[in-house]
Amino acid sequence: MNYVEHISLGGGALLNRLGRYLDLTDDERAAVEAMQAPSRRLAPGDTLMQEGGQNDAMYVVEHGWLHSSALLAMGGRQIVRFHYAGDLMGVSSIAWSQSATTLTAIVDCTVAEVPKVALGHLFATERRLGGLLYAIAAAESVAMADRLTSVGRMNAIDRVTTLLLDMVARLRVTAGGIVDSFEMPLTQADIGDATGLTKVHVNRTLREMERRGMIARMGKRVRLLDEAALIAATGFVDRYSVVATDWLPRS
């Protein structure tokens, strides 16, 4: 691991994401910034957290793409989730002292550590923020169940379509400015490990999707040509654009 180079104090990416759902007070913004350690850089392929390793912190993605993966008993890996700017990674392992997944950088990334104790302090002092973080984690858990259903019940085209729709929906929340296309820095092996397909099958599937006019590709940029039709075909539900906050305590 060679990610020890520190940059600066973080906070911006997570604040931007939380600010989509709540009008944050100055105290709340300061609390989010205070719980994060100085940012650090990761190079592609760097491991930030190892499955089964000590787990006493989470991480905010300030910039770049990472993924969470788990080793399979028969060999290989399953990519469980991709992470983008504004994501709080490692939440799924918060209940244990060991990490449930491995966090790996896909491209050059910037992340900021959030110790568990710092998050606990935030929950104690900023109840509204704690509730919002809980709600976001719950929404992501449902989105994860949706994607697992797609892997178990759908054909290859629908699996890849669901993954692409999920990426676009999440990037609209975390990256901003995304409309119907985005830079996807994934290998076909990455897509296969996320959808339960072989690399060869992914290649065939993407080509068939292009042939059918579902997507267009130029280098690493992917464009969804008829998002409404893709949603109708897969039953995809955007779990990220709206998070109910009317139940949260007053600031």
Stockholm file with secondary structure:
# STOCKHOLM 1.0

chainA/1-251         MNYVEHISLGGGALLNRLGRYLDLTDDERAAVEAMQAPSRRLAPGDTLMQEGGQNDAMYVVEHGWLHSSALLAMGGRQIVRFHYAGDLMGVSSIAWSQSATTLTAIVDCTVAEVPKVALGHLFATERRLGGLLYAIAAAESVAMADRLTSVGRMNAIDRVTTLLLDMVARLRVTAGGIVDSFEMPLTQADIGDATGLTKVHVNRTLREMERRGMIARMGKRVRLLDEAALIAATGFVDRYSVVATDWLPRS
#=GR chainA/1-251 SS CCCCCEEEECCHHHHHHHHTTSCCCHHHHHHHHHTSCEEEEECTTCEEECTTSBCCEEEEEEESCEEEEEECTTSSEEEEEEECTTCEETGGGTTSSBCSSEEEESSSEEEEEEEHHHHHHHHHHCHHHHHHHHHHHHHHHHHHHHHHHHHHHSCHHHHHHHHHHHHHHHHHHHTCCCSSEEECCCCHHHHHHHHTCCHHHHHHHHHHHHHTTSEEEETTEEEESCHHHHHHHHTCCCCSSCCCCTTSCCC
#=GC SS_cons         CCCCCEEEECCHHHHHHHHTTSCCCHHHHHHHHHTSCEEEEECTTCEEECTTSBCCEEEEEEESCEEEEEECTTSSEEEEEEECTTCEETGGGTTSSBCSSEEEESSSEEEEEEEHHHHHHHHHHCHHHHHHHHHHHHHHHHHHHHHHHHHHHSCHHHHHHHHHHHHHHHHHHHTCCCSSEEECCCCHHHHHHHHTCCHHHHHHHHHHHHHTTSEEEETTEEEESCHHHHHHHHTCCCCSSCCCCTTSCCC
//
